[in-house]
Amino acid sequence: MTNNLLFKITKLKGLRSLNGHNIIYHIFSRNNHWSKYSYMCGASSEPLKPYTIGGVFNDAVQQTPDREFLVSCHENKRFTFAAINSEVDKLCRSFNAIGLKHGDRVGIWMPNRAFYYTAIIATARLGLILVNINPAYQSDELKHSLTLAEVKCLIIIEKFKTQNYPEILEKVDPEIWKRPPNTPVKSKTLPMLKSVIFDSENSFNGAYNLQTFLDMGFNTDYSIPKIQPDEGCNIQFTSGTTGKPKAALLNHFGLINNAYFIMKRLGIYDDNNKGKLHKFCCPMPLFHAFALSIAVVAPMVTKSTVYLPSAHFDSKATVDVITKDKCTFIFGTPTIYFDSMSAFEKLPPEQQDNDLKIAITGGATCSPNLMNKFKNMFPRAKLLSLFGMTETSPCSFLNFINDSNERIMSTMGFIQDHVEAKVVDTNGDMVPFGTPGELLIRGYLKMNGYFNDEEKTKETIDSNGWLHTGDQFVLYEDGYGNHVGRLKEMIIRGGENLFPKEIEYFLESHPLIAQIQVYGVPDQRMGEEVCASVIVKEGASVTEADIKAYCKGKIAHFKIPKYIFIEKDGFPMTASGKVQKFRLREMAMQRISSLS
């Protein structure tokens, strides 16, 4: 591109888009490649922003103090930006009173609630690192998380569902509660842990309750350290779909810019940018990177209101927020959409009125069948695909709001602003456009690394700064991409490379199948065989023979699952709504072994 052409572009005033695409995108995505190999950079007309989460939140407080920021439906609590700021200020004072310093790790172990927002913002303001711990974790997982992240202060609740948090922590260290209330922790098992704070009115030996803890900071003050945008601010544990979680350290710069450019692509702006304000519905758990970006950082950036329907995903509560509170924007995994649409269908027609405009699906690939069902159920809304991972803050590909339905259903979106992507083979060489390989990502959005795990960090981020995603991906010459599956999930059967997603999409067309997961199991003769776990539709009945007969003549014989299991108790899931294929594989291998 010549300087003259660049000059002409800058002179195009009033031209925001061309067929739904930014002008710069359009020019850069037109076959102007030095080669035909899978590399793409998301050009942008806007620079990256050197902001911190605390700074962005402070701007929102100053500019829109009385605008509603958070509605926690299950707690019956509502907060303006100014009201949340007041709570953040109290918590900062108390963190300072117990001696927390810049860079210290603060763990939070609870389901969705308003206090979670206070903790996120307070730790970011003080330069602390918030460690998000899955509320479903048991003692071994908790010990692993607290030890790996060297957590100094832990914020928890008493009970949730079947979880008794004091009892679980006591299993980690039986001596932990054998101290007077409102005193520091002394633990041989967890030597770094100095304070435990319960978001509760009750008193606990060896821990603070929230009010007592906040009272400690009442007559104190705190200073805000000089925080750099590149600093780590949030530790996200990888979901555990493939093994022991790793602690991904995300930074202010990546989180702020990723949320901003997601919102920009969706056309969601604050009033200063003359956009229409949206109401965000958050059914996802706040410990997940998807929710941190879309339900916490993005509402700050756009000065929008976010609704928490429930402490843990509840399809009825989610539908209530959509229909009664008239949320305009929702995001979640395909499982969340599947369950929420099932609940929506049960409402009488007069209660189905809604203002839903935009929906994003991420965390797992969404099938065309599910997308079609959503389109029929919410004809005024647009369901878009977001692709990314915890380690990329999280989004690297996202559809445009004006993409055609065909484009949305056939791709995982267009490369994000300021993001580099390439697809490589097993030797690390770029493959031609349209050819599957491993997706590598580089740019502002990548994590700082895996906390306290230099070896895993070097395995994931190479010496040239490329983050190896472990995803089988296809990159097209126009900047769009498609997810084929995880590298570890690819099935190699008798020398044939099979992609589970392709088989899953086909089997989802069966009229009696509601959900399906395809994976490989070891086989002495073929190396691996195709195995499928199936959930049938409510009230339906289908056999293994029925499904195999449905496949015959429609897909290649080697793609037809040799083993099919009808799952009556659902799929094993992570708390963020991802299916744990490794557990399905373990279950299948046990079943197959018992048959032989």
C-alpha positions as CSV (number, residue, x, y, z in Angstrom):
1,M,0.0,0.0,0.0
2,T,1.5,3.4,-1.0
3,N,1.7,6.4,1.3
4,N,-0.6,8.2,-1.1
5,L,-3.3,5.5,-0.6
6,L,-2.9,5.7,3.1
7,F,-3.3,9.5,2.9
8,K,-6.5,9.1,0.9
9,I,-7.9,6.6,3.5
10,T,-7.4,9.1,6.3
11,K,-9.2,11.7,4.3
12,L,-12.4,9.5,4.0
13,K,-14.5,11.3,6.6
14,G,-17.8,9.8,7.7
15,L,-17.1,6.4,6.1
16,R,-17.2,4.0,9.1
17,S,-17.9,0.8,7.2
18,L,-18.2,-0.9,3.9
19,N,-20.6,-3.9,3.8
20,G,-20.2,-4.1,7.6
21,H,-16.4,-3.9,7.6
22,N,-14.1,-1.2,8.6
23,I,-12.5,0.5,5.5
24,I,-9.0,-0.4,6.6
25,Y,-10.1,-4.0,7.1
26,H,-11.5,-4.1,3.6
27,I,-8.4,-2.8,1.9
28,F,-6.0,-5.1,3.9
29,S,-8.1,-8.2,3.4
30,R,-8.1,-8.1,-0.4
31,N,-5.7,-10.7,-1.7
32,N,-2.7,-8.4,-0.9
33,H,-0.5,-11.1,0.5
34,W,3.1,-11.7,0.0
35,S,2.3,-15.4,-0.2
36,K,-0.6,-17.8,-0.2
37,Y,0.3,-19.0,3.3
38,S,-1.9,-18.8,6.4
39,Y,-0.9,-15.5,8.0
40,M,-3.1,-12.6,8.9
41,C,-2.9,-9.4,10.9
42,G,-6.0,-7.5,12.0
43,A,-5.4,-4.0,10.8
44,S,-7.2,-1.2,12.7
45,S,-7.9,2.5,12.3
46,E,-7.6,2.9,16.1
47,P,-4.5,2.6,18.3
48,L,-4.2,0.4,21.3
49,K,-4.9,2.1,24.6
50,P,-2.4,2.1,27.5
51,Y,-5.0,1.9,30.2
52,T,-5.5,0.0,33.4
53,I,-8.7,-1.5,34.8
54,G,-8.6,0.8,37.7
55,G,-8.2,3.8,35.4
56,V,-11.0,2.8,33.1
57,F,-13.3,2.3,36.1
58,N,-12.4,5.6,37.6
59,D,-13.3,7.3,34.3
60,A,-16.7,5.7,34.3
61,V,-17.3,6.8,37.9
62,Q,-16.3,10.4,37.1
63,Q,-18.3,10.6,33.8
64,T,-21.4,8.6,34.7
65,P,-21.6,8.3,38.5
66,D,-25.4,7.9,38.7
67,R,-25.7,5.4,35.8
68,E,-26.6,1.9,36.9
69,F,-23.6,-0.4,36.6
70,L,-24.6,-3.7,38.3
71,V,-27.8,-5.5,39.1
72,S,-27.4,-8.7,41.1
73,C,-30.9,-10.3,40.7
74,H,-30.5,-13.2,43.1
75,E,-29.2,-10.9,45.8
76,N,-31.8,-8.1,45.0
77,K,-28.9,-5.6,44.9
78,R,-28.5,-2.7,42.5
79,F,-25.4,-0.4,42.2
80,T,-24.6,2.7,40.3
81,F,-20.9,3.3,39.2
82,A,-20.6,5.7,42.2
83,A,-22.1,3.1,44.6
84,I,-19.7,0.4,43.5
85,N,-16.8,2.9,43.8
86,S,-17.7,3.5,47.5
87,E,-17.6,-0.3,48.1
88,V,-14.3,-0.6,46.3
89,D,-12.8,2.3,48.4
90,K,-13.7,0.5,51.6
91,L,-12.1,-2.8,50.5
92,C,-9.0,-1.0,49.3
93,R,-8.6,0.6,52.8
94,S,-8.9,-2.8,54.5
95,F,-6.5,-4.5,52.0
96,N,-4.0,-1.8,53.0
97,A,-4.7,-2.3,56.7
98,I,-3.7,-6.0,56.6
99,G,-0.5,-5.1,54.7
100,L,-1.2,-6.3,51.2
101,K,1.4,-4.9,48.8
102,H,1.7,-4.2,45.1
103,G,1.8,-7.6,43.3
104,D,0.4,-9.7,46.1
105,R,-2.1,-12.4,45.2
106,V,-5.7,-12.3,46.5
107,G,-7.8,-15.4,45.9
108,I,-11.6,-15.3,45.4
109,W,-13.5,-18.5,45.8
110,M,-17.2,-17.9,45.4
111,P,-20.0,-18.0,42.8
112,N,-21.4,-14.9,41.0
113,R,-22.3,-12.1,43.4
114,A,-22.0,-8.4,43.7
115,F,-18.9,-8.5,46.0
116,Y,-17.0,-10.3,43.2
117,Y,-17.1,-7.0,41.2
118,T,-15.8,-5.1,44.2
119,A,-12.9,-7.5,44.6
120,I,-12.0,-7.4,40.9
121,I,-11.9,-3.6,40.9
122,A,-10.2,-3.1,44.3
123,T,-7.4,-5.5,43.5
124,A,-6.8,-3.9,40.1
125,R,-6.8,-0.4,41.7
126,L,-4.1,-1.4,44.2
127,G,-1.9,-3.4,41.8
128,L,-2.8,-6.7,43.4
129,I,-3.4,-9.8,41.4
130,L,-6.8,-11.4,41.8
131,V,-6.7,-15.2,41.6
132,N,-10.0,-16.6,40.4
133,I,-10.8,-20.0,41.9
134,N,-13.6,-22.2,40.6
135,P,-16.4,-22.4,43.3
136,A,-16.8,-26.1,42.5
137,Y,-13.2,-27.0,43.4
138,Q,-12.6,-29.6,46.1
139,S,-9.7,-29.8,48.6
140,D,-7.0,-31.1,46.2
141,E,-7.8,-28.6,43.5
142,L,-8.0,-25.8,46.0
143,K,-4.6,-26.7,47.5
144,H,-3.1,-26.8,44.0
145,S,-4.5,-23.3,43.2
146,L,-3.5,-21.6,46.4
147,T,-0.1,-23.1,46.4
148,L,0.7,-22.5,42.7
149,A,-0.5,-18.8,42.8
150,E,1.0,-18.2,46.3
151,V,-2.2,-16.7,47.5
152,K,-1.7,-14.4,50.5
153,C,-5.4,-13.4,51.1
154,L,-8.4,-15.5,50.4
155,I,-12.0,-14.3,50.1
156,I,-14.7,-16.9,50.4
157,I,-18.3,-17.6,51.4
158,E,-19.7,-20.1,53.8
159,K,-21.8,-22.5,51.7
160,F,-23.2,-22.8,48.2
161,K,-25.2,-25.7,47.0
162,T,-23.4,-28.8,48.3
163,Q,-20.2,-26.9,48.9
164,N,-19.2,-26.2,52.5
165,Y,-16.2,-24.0,52.0
166,P,-14.8,-23.9,55.6
167,E,-14.9,-27.7,55.7
168,I,-13.1,-28.0,52.3
169,L,-10.4,-25.6,53.5
170,E,-10.1,-27.6,56.7
171,K,-9.3,-30.7,54.6
172,V,-6.4,-28.8,53.1
173,D,-5.1,-27.8,56.6
174,P,-6.9,-29.3,59.6
175,E,-5.3,-26.7,61.9
176,I,-6.5,-23.6,60.0
177,W,-9.5,-22.7,62.1
178,K,-7.8,-23.4,65.5
179,R,-7.2,-19.7,66.1
180,P,-9.4,-16.9,67.6
181,P,-11.7,-15.0,65.2
182,N,-10.4,-12.0,63.3
183,T,-6.8,-13.0,63.4
184,P,-4.2,-13.7,60.8
185,V,-3.8,-17.2,59.4
186,K,-0.8,-19.4,60.3
187,S,-0.7,-22.5,58.1
188,K,2.1,-25.0,57.7
189,T,0.3,-26.5,54.6
190,L,-0.3,-23.0,53.1
191,P,2.6,-20.9,54.4
192,M,1.9,-18.0,52.0
193,L,-1.7,-17.6,53.2
194,K,-2.0,-14.9,55.8
195,S,-5.7,-13.9,55.8
196,V,-9.1,-15.5,55.1
197,I,-12.2,-13.2,54.7
198,F,-15.7,-14.5,54.7
199,D,-18.4,-12.6,52.8
200,S,-20.7,-13.3,55.7
201,E,-22.1,-11.7,58.9
202,N,-21.1,-14.7,61.0
203,S,-17.9,-15.0,62.9
204,F,-15.3,-17.7,62.2
205,N,-12.3,-18.9,64.2
206,G,-9.1,-18.0,62.3
207,A,-10.8,-15.7,59.8
208,Y,-12.4,-12.3,59.4
209,N,-16.0,-11.8,58.6
210,L,-16.6,-9.1,56.0
211,Q,-17.9,-6.3,58.2
212,T,-15.1,-6.8,60.7
213,F,-12.6,-6.7,57.9
214,L,-14.1,-3.5,56.4
215,D,-14.1,-1.9,59.9
216,M,-10.3,-2.4,60.1
217,G,-9.9,0.0,57.2
218,F,-12.4,2.6,58.5
219,N,-9.8,5.1,59.9
220,T,-7.0,4.3,57.5
221,D,-6.1,5.6,54.0
222,Y,-4.3,4.0,51.1
223,S,-2.2,5.2,48.2
224,I,-2.6,3.9,44.7
225,P,0.7,2.6,43.3
226,K,2.0,3.5,39.9
227,I,0.6,0.6,37.9
228,Q,1.8,-0.2,34.4
229,P,-0.7,-1.5,31.8
230,D,1.5,-4.5,31.1
231,E,1.4,-5.7,34.7
232,G,-0.4,-8.9,35.6
233,C,-3.7,-8.3,37.3
234,N,-5.7,-11.5,37.1
235,I,-4.9,-15.2,37.3
236,Q,-7.3,-17.5,35.4
237,F,-6.9,-21.2,35.9
238,T,-7.3,-23.1,32.6
239,S,-10.6,-25.0,32.6
240,G,-9.3,-28.5,33.2
241,T,-10.9,-30.0,30.1
242,T,-7.6,-31.8,29.4
243,G,-5.8,-32.2,32.7
244,K,-4.5,-30.2,35.7
245,P,-5.2,-26.5,35.5
246,K,-2.5,-24.0,34.8
247,A,-2.4,-20.4,36.2
248,A,-2.6,-18.0,33.2
249,L,-1.6,-14.5,34.3
250,L,-3.5,-11.8,32.3
251,N,-2.6,-8.1,32.3
252,H,-4.5,-4.8,32.2
253,F,-3.4,-3.9,28.7
254,G,-4.7,-7.2,27.2
255,L,-8.0,-7.2,29.0
256,I,-8.9,-3.6,28.4
257,N,-8.0,-3.5,24.7
258,N,-9.6,-6.9,24.0
259,A,-12.9,-5.9,25.6
260,Y,-12.8,-2.5,23.8
261,F,-12.3,-4.0,20.4
262,I,-14.9,-6.7,21.0
263,M,-17.4,-3.9,21.8
264,K,-16.3,-1.8,18.9
265,R,-17.0,-4.7,16.5
266,L,-20.4,-5.2,18.0
267,G,-21.3,-1.5,17.8
268,I,-21.7,-1.1,21.5
269,Y,-20.4,2.2,22.7
270,D,-20.9,4.6,25.6
271,D,-22.9,7.8,25.2
272,N,-19.9,9.8,24.4
273,N,-19.6,7.8,21.2
274,K,-23.3,8.3,20.4
275,G,-24.1,4.6,20.7
276,K,-27.1,3.0,22.2
277,L,-26.7,1.8,25.7
278,H,-27.1,-2.0,26.2
279,K,-28.1,-4.2,29.1
280,F,-25.7,-7.1,29.5
281,C,-27.0,-10.5,30.7
282,C,-24.2,-12.5,32.4
283,P,-25.1,-16.2,32.8
284,M,-21.4,-17.2,32.8
285,P,-19.3,-17.7,36.0
286,L,-17.2,-14.6,36.8
287,F,-14.1,-16.7,37.4
288,H,-14.0,-17.4,33.7
289,A,-12.0,-15.2,31.3
290,F,-15.1,-14.9,29.0
291,A,-17.1,-13.3,31.8
292,L,-14.2,-11.2,33.1
293,S,-13.9,-9.6,29.7
294,I,-17.6,-9.3,28.6
295,A,-19.4,-8.9,32.0
296,V,-16.8,-6.8,34.0
297,V,-14.4,-5.0,31.8
298,A,-16.7,-4.3,28.8
299,P,-19.5,-2.7,30.8
300,M,-16.8,-0.3,32.3
301,V,-15.5,0.5,28.9
302,T,-19.0,1.2,27.4
303,K,-20.6,2.4,30.7
304,S,-23.3,-0.2,30.4
305,T,-25.4,-2.1,32.9
306,V,-24.7,-5.7,33.6
307,Y,-27.2,-8.2,35.1
308,L,-26.3,-11.3,37.2
309,P,-29.4,-13.6,36.9
310,S,-28.2,-16.1,39.4
311,A,-25.2,-17.2,41.6
312,H,-24.7,-20.2,39.3
313,F,-26.1,-20.7,35.8
314,D,-29.9,-21.1,36.0
315,S,-31.8,-21.3,32.7
316,K,-35.0,-20.0,34.1
317,A,-33.3,-17.0,35.9
318,T,-31.5,-16.2,32.6
319,V,-34.7,-16.2,30.6
320,D,-36.3,-14.0,33.3
321,V,-33.6,-11.4,32.8
322,I,-34.1,-11.5,29.0
323,T,-37.9,-11.3,29.1
324,K,-38.6,-9.2,32.3
325,D,-35.5,-7.0,32.6
326,K,-35.3,-6.7,28.8
327,C,-31.6,-7.3,28.5
328,T,-30.3,-6.5,25.0
329,F,-27.1,-8.4,25.0
330,I,-26.2,-11.9,26.2
331,F,-23.1,-14.2,25.9
332,G,-22.4,-17.7,26.9
333,T,-21.3,-21.2,25.9
334,P,-23.4,-23.4,23.5
335,T,-24.6,-25.4,26.5
336,I,-25.9,-22.2,28.2
337,Y,-27.8,-21.3,25.0
338,F,-29.2,-24.8,24.6
339,D,-30.6,-24.8,28.2
340,S,-31.8,-21.2,28.1
341,M,-33.7,-21.8,24.8
342,S,-35.3,-24.9,26.3
343,A,-36.5,-22.8,29.2
344,F,-37.7,-20.0,26.8
345,E,-39.7,-22.5,24.8
346,K,-41.7,-23.5,27.8
347,L,-43.0,-19.9,28.4
348,P,-46.4,-19.0,27.1
349,P,-46.2,-16.8,24.0
350,E,-47.4,-13.7,25.9
351,Q,-44.4,-14.0,28.2
352,Q,-41.8,-14.4,25.4
353,D,-41.5,-10.7,24.5
354,N,-37.9,-9.5,24.7
355,D,-35.5,-6.8,23.4
356,L,-32.5,-9.1,22.7
357,K,-30.4,-7.6,19.9
358,I,-26.9,-9.3,20.1
359,A,-25.7,-12.7,21.4
360,I,-22.2,-14.1,21.5
361,T,-21.3,-17.7,21.8
362,G,-17.9,-18.8,22.8
363,G,-16.0,-21.2,25.0
364,A,-16.8,-24.0,22.6
365,T,-17.8,-24.3,19.0
366,C,-21.5,-23.7,18.3
367,S,-23.2,-26.0,15.9
368,P,-25.2,-24.7,12.9
369,N,-28.3,-26.5,14.2
370,L,-28.1,-24.6,17.5
371,M,-27.6,-21.3,15.6
372,N,-30.6,-22.0,13.4
373,K,-32.7,-22.7,16.4
374,F,-31.6,-19.5,18.0
375,K,-32.4,-17.5,14.9
376,N,-35.9,-18.9,14.7
377,M,-36.5,-18.3,18.4
378,F,-35.0,-14.7,18.5
379,P,-35.5,-13.4,15.0
380,R,-34.6,-9.8,16.0
381,A,-31.3,-10.9,17.5
382,K,-27.9,-11.7,15.9
383,L,-26.0,-14.7,17.3
384,L,-22.2,-14.3,16.6
385,S,-19.3,-16.6,17.2
386,L,-16.3,-15.5,19.3
387,F,-13.2,-17.6,19.3
388,G,-10.3,-17.4,21.7
389,M,-8.9,-18.9,24.9
390,T,-8.0,-17.9,28.4
391,E,-4.4,-17.2,27.4
392,T,-5.5,-14.6,24.8
393,S,-7.6,-12.4,27.1
394,P,-9.7,-14.1,25.6
395,C,-10.8,-13.1,22.0
396,S,-8.8,-13.5,18.8
397,F,-11.6,-14.0,16.2
398,L,-15.2,-12.5,16.2
399,N,-17.9,-12.1,13.6
400,F,-19.0,-8.6,12.4
401,I,-22.5,-7.6,13.4
402,N,-23.4,-7.3,9.7
403,D,-22.0,-10.7,8.6
404,S,-24.4,-12.8,6.7
405,N,-26.0,-15.8,8.4
406,E,-24.0,-18.1,6.1
407,R,-20.8,-16.4,7.1
408,I,-21.7,-16.6,10.8
409,M,-22.5,-20.3,10.6
410,S,-19.5,-21.3,8.5
411,T,-16.7,-19.4,10.4
412,M,-15.6,-18.5,13.8
413,G,-15.4,-14.8,12.8
414,F,-12.8,-12.3,11.4
415,I,-9.4,-11.7,13.0
416,Q,-9.5,-9.2,15.8
417,D,-8.0,-5.7,15.6
418,H,-4.2,-5.6,16.2
419,V,-4.0,-9.4,16.4
420,E,-1.6,-11.6,14.4
421,A,-2.5,-15.2,13.5
422,K,-0.9,-17.9,11.5
423,V,-1.6,-21.6,11.0
424,V,1.3,-24.1,11.0
425,D,2.0,-27.7,10.4
426,T,3.8,-30.1,12.8
427,N,7.2,-28.7,11.6
428,G,6.1,-25.2,12.5
429,D,5.9,-24.1,8.8
430,M,2.9,-22.1,7.6
431,V,0.3,-24.0,5.7
432,P,-1.6,-22.6,2.6
433,F,-4.8,-20.7,3.3
434,G,-7.7,-23.1,3.8
435,T,-5.5,-25.9,5.2
436,P,-5.9,-27.1,8.7
437,G,-3.0,-26.8,11.1
438,E,-2.2,-25.4,14.6
439,L,-3.3,-21.8,15.2
440,L,-0.6,-19.5,16.6
441,I,-1.5,-16.0,18.0
442,R,0.7,-13.0,18.7
443,G,0.0,-9.5,19.9
444,Y,-1.1,-7.4,22.8
445,L,-3.7,-9.9,24.0
446,K,-1.5,-12.8,25.0
447,M,-1.0,-13.6,28.7
448,N,2.2,-12.7,30.6
449,G,2.7,-16.4,31.1
450,Y,1.8,-19.3,33.4
451,F,2.4,-18.1,36.9
452,N,5.2,-20.0,38.7
453,D,5.6,-22.3,35.7
454,E,8.4,-21.1,33.4
455,E,8.6,-24.5,31.6
456,K,4.9,-24.5,30.6
457,T,5.2,-20.9,29.5
458,K,8.1,-21.7,27.2
459,E,6.1,-24.6,25.8
460,T,3.2,-22.3,25.0
461,I,4.9,-19.0,24.0
462,D,7.9,-19.5,21.7
463,S,11.0,-17.3,21.3
464,N,9.3,-15.2,18.6
465,G,6.4,-14.4,20.8
466,W,3.9,-16.7,19.2
467,L,1.4,-18.3,21.5
468,H,0.7,-21.9,20.5
469,T,-3.1,-22.5,21.1
470,G,-3.2,-26.2,20.6
471,D,-6.2,-25.7,18.3
472,Q,-6.7,-27.2,14.9
473,F,-7.7,-24.2,12.8
474,V,-8.3,-23.1,9.2
475,L,-7.4,-19.5,8.2
476,Y,-8.9,-18.1,5.0
477,E,-7.4,-15.5,2.8
478,D,-10.2,-13.0,3.6
479,G,-9.3,-12.9,7.3
480,Y,-12.0,-15.3,8.6
481,G,-11.1,-18.5,10.3
482,N,-12.7,-21.7,11.5
483,H,-12.0,-24.0,14.4
484,V,-11.6,-27.7,13.5
485,G,-10.9,-29.0,17.0
486,R,-8.2,-29.4,19.6
487,L,-5.0,-31.0,18.4
488,K,-5.2,-33.5,21.2
489,E,-8.8,-34.3,20.2
490,M,-7.9,-35.2,16.6
491,I,-8.6,-38.9,16.0
492,I,-6.0,-40.8,14.0
493,R,-7.8,-44.0,12.8
494,G,-5.7,-46.3,10.6
495,G,-3.7,-43.3,9.3
496,E,-6.8,-41.2,8.6
497,N,-7.0,-37.8,10.4
498,L,-10.5,-37.4,11.6
499,F,-11.9,-34.2,13.1
500,P,-14.6,-34.8,15.8
501,K,-16.4,-31.5,15.0
502,E,-17.2,-32.7,11.5
503,I,-18.8,-35.9,12.8
504,E,-20.6,-34.1,15.6
505,Y,-22.2,-31.6,13.2
506,F,-23.4,-34.4,11.0
507,L,-24.9,-36.4,13.9
508,E,-26.6,-33.3,15.3
509,S,-28.8,-33.5,12.2
510,H,-30.4,-36.7,13.6
511,P,-33.9,-35.7,14.6
512,L,-33.7,-37.5,18.0
513,I,-30.3,-36.3,19.1
514,A,-30.0,-33.3,21.4
515,Q,-26.3,-33.1,22.0
516,I,-23.3,-35.2,21.0
517,Q,-19.6,-35.5,21.8
518,V,-17.2,-37.4,19.5
519,Y,-13.7,-38.5,20.6
520,G,-11.1,-41.2,20.0
521,V,-10.5,-44.3,22.1
522,P,-7.4,-46.6,21.9
523,D,-7.6,-49.5,19.5
524,Q,-5.0,-52.2,19.1
525,R,-5.6,-52.7,15.4
526,M,-6.5,-49.2,14.2
527,G,-4.6,-47.1,16.7
528,E,-7.8,-45.2,17.6
529,E,-11.5,-45.8,17.0
530,V,-14.3,-43.2,16.8
531,C,-16.5,-43.1,19.9
532,A,-19.6,-41.0,20.5
533,S,-21.5,-40.0,23.6
534,V,-25.1,-39.0,22.9
535,I,-27.9,-37.2,24.8
536,V,-31.2,-37.8,23.2
537,K,-34.1,-35.3,23.1
538,E,-36.6,-35.4,25.9
539,G,-39.0,-38.2,25.6
540,A,-37.2,-39.7,22.6
541,S,-35.7,-43.2,22.4
542,V,-32.8,-44.2,20.0
543,T,-30.4,-47.0,19.9
544,E,-26.8,-47.4,18.8
545,A,-28.0,-49.4,15.8
546,D,-30.4,-46.6,14.8
547,I,-27.6,-44.0,14.8
548,K,-25.2,-46.2,12.8
549,A,-28.0,-46.8,10.3
550,Y,-28.6,-43.1,10.0
551,C,-24.9,-42.6,9.2
552,K,-24.6,-45.3,6.6
553,G,-24.4,-43.8,3.1
554,K,-24.2,-40.2,4.4
555,I,-20.7,-40.1,5.8
556,A,-17.6,-42.2,5.0
557,H,-17.6,-45.6,6.8
558,F,-14.5,-44.8,8.8
559,K,-16.2,-41.7,10.3
560,I,-19.1,-43.7,11.6
561,P,-18.5,-44.2,15.4
562,K,-17.6,-47.8,16.3
563,Y,-18.9,-47.2,19.9
564,I,-21.9,-45.2,20.8
565,F,-23.1,-44.6,24.3
566,I,-26.4,-43.0,25.3
567,E,-25.7,-40.8,28.3
568,K,-28.7,-40.6,30.6
569,D,-27.0,-38.4,33.2
570,G,-25.6,-35.7,30.8
571,F,-22.0,-34.9,30.1
572,P,-19.3,-34.2,32.7
573,M,-18.8,-30.5,32.6
574,T,-16.4,-27.8,34.0
575,A,-18.1,-25.1,36.0
576,S,-17.8,-22.8,33.0
577,G,-20.0,-25.0,30.9
578,K,-17.3,-26.9,28.8
579,V,-17.6,-30.6,28.2
580,Q,-14.7,-32.6,29.7
581,K,-13.9,-34.9,26.8
582,F,-11.1,-36.6,28.7
583,R,-13.6,-37.8,31.3
584,L,-15.9,-39.1,28.6
585,R,-13.0,-40.9,27.1
586,E,-12.1,-42.5,30.5
587,M,-15.7,-43.6,31.0
588,A,-15.9,-45.0,27.5
589,M,-12.7,-47.0,27.9
590,Q,-14.0,-48.5,31.1
591,R,-17.3,-49.5,29.4
592,I,-15.4,-51.0,26.4
593,S,-13.2,-52.9,28.7
594,S,-16.2,-54.4,30.5
595,L,-17.7,-55.5,27.2
596,S,-14.6,-57.5,26.1
